[in-house]
Amino acid sequence: MIRKIVDYKKLSPRLMQQLADKFPDGYGDSDIITFEDHHNRIIEAVELKTNDTIYLVKVNSKLHYTLTNFDNLSVDEIALEGIDSEEE
């Protein structure tokens, strides 16, 4: 499986929907994975698995807001949050 560390802003709407489905009430402390990147910075992320890729989606306050309000946001509002339509 491919493993990717991504910012939630770079998730496609389809992957963002999968993340929202996985965490319909938001994520909790037990869902967060903490690790150091190659620059020795602490990264906090939640895991999203697809058929061929494991995404570690970086956690921040806007991700929590976007997940908890995903169903109520319009496509334009999602674009304003910075979510690209292309996967990385």
C-alpha positions as CSV (number, residue, x, y, z in Angstrom):
1,M,0.0,0.0,0.0
2,I,1.1,3.5,-0.7
3,R,1.4,5.8,2.4
4,K,0.9,9.5,2.1
5,I,1.0,12.4,4.6
6,V,-1.3,15.1,3.4
7,D,-2.9,18.3,4.6
8,Y,-6.7,18.1,4.5
9,K,-6.8,21.0,2.1
10,K,-5.2,18.7,-0.5
11,L,-7.9,16.0,-0.2
12,S,-10.3,15.6,-3.1
13,P,-14.0,16.1,-2.3
14,R,-14.4,12.3,-2.6
15,L,-11.7,11.7,0.0
16,M,-13.0,14.4,2.2
17,Q,-16.4,12.8,2.1
18,Q,-14.8,9.4,3.1
19,L,-13.1,11.2,6.0
20,A,-16.4,12.8,7.1
21,D,-18.1,9.4,6.9
22,K,-15.3,7.8,9.0
23,F,-15.6,10.6,11.7
24,P,-19.3,11.7,11.5
25,D,-19.1,13.3,15.0
26,G,-15.5,14.5,14.6
27,Y,-12.3,12.8,15.7
28,G,-11.1,12.4,19.3
29,D,-7.8,12.2,21.0
30,S,-7.7,8.4,20.5
31,D,-8.0,8.8,16.7
32,I,-4.9,11.0,16.5
33,I,-1.6,9.5,15.5
34,T,1.5,11.6,16.6
35,F,4.9,11.2,14.9
36,E,7.9,13.3,13.9
37,D,8.5,14.1,10.2
38,H,11.9,14.1,8.5
39,H,12.5,17.7,9.8
40,N,11.9,16.5,13.4
41,R,8.6,18.4,13.6
42,I,5.8,16.9,15.6
43,I,2.9,15.9,13.2
44,E,-0.6,15.0,14.4
45,A,-2.8,13.2,11.9
46,V,-5.8,10.9,11.5
47,E,-5.7,7.8,9.3
48,L,-7.8,7.3,6.2
49,K,-7.5,4.0,4.3
50,T,-8.6,3.5,0.7
51,N,-8.1,0.4,-1.4
52,D,-4.6,1.3,-2.4
53,T,-3.4,4.1,-0.1
54,I,-3.2,5.0,3.6
55,Y,-3.5,8.7,4.1
56,L,-2.3,10.4,7.3
57,V,-4.3,13.6,7.2
58,K,-2.7,16.4,9.2
59,V,-4.9,17.6,12.1
60,N,-5.7,21.2,12.8
61,S,-8.7,23.2,14.0
62,K,-10.0,23.9,10.5
63,L,-10.1,20.1,9.7
64,H,-12.3,19.6,12.8
65,Y,-14.6,22.4,11.7
66,T,-14.8,21.1,8.1
67,L,-15.5,17.5,9.2
68,T,-18.2,18.5,11.6
69,N,-19.9,20.8,9.1
70,F,-19.1,18.9,5.9
71,D,-22.7,17.9,5.1
72,N,-23.8,21.6,5.6
73,L,-21.1,23.2,3.5
74,S,-21.7,24.0,-0.2
75,V,-19.1,23.2,-2.9
76,D,-18.1,26.9,-2.9
77,E,-17.6,26.9,0.8
78,I,-15.5,23.8,0.6
79,A,-13.4,25.4,-2.1
80,L,-12.9,28.5,0.2
81,E,-11.6,26.2,2.9
82,G,-8.9,25.3,0.4
83,I,-9.8,21.8,-0.5
84,D,-8.4,20.9,-4.0
85,S,-10.2,18.7,-6.4
86,E,-7.1,16.7,-7.1
87,E,-5.7,13.9,-5.0
88,E,-2.0,13.8,-4.2
